[in-house]
């Protein structure tokens, strides 16, 4: 068993509950962690035996391009897409951070983490 981590993927998107967020957009960071068996890929050095993290990135990118009101909804869609694509996932976690959220005060980000 091992972990694949794709860290600090940056996306500009239009997620949020407020109309202004749909117009102006915001910067988002996504962190992904996937637990899967790696012994065969480690032995064979064959990408066909590995969970292709380039494909995982493309799935995250696709889901981040679809507008949502809630970070929770985006996280669920990302996990749904990953589990549909890769039958070898044992566990997965996605953290989505909205940078400089419009909450009436200064803060770096607000984040949601979903595990499955």
Secondary structure, 3 states (H helix, E strand, C coil): CEEEEEEEEEEEECCCCCHHHHHHCEEEEEEEEEEECCHHHHHHCCHHHCCCHHHHHHHHHHHHCCCCCCHHHHHHHHHHHHHHHCCCEEEEEEEEEEECCCCCCCCCEEEEEEEC
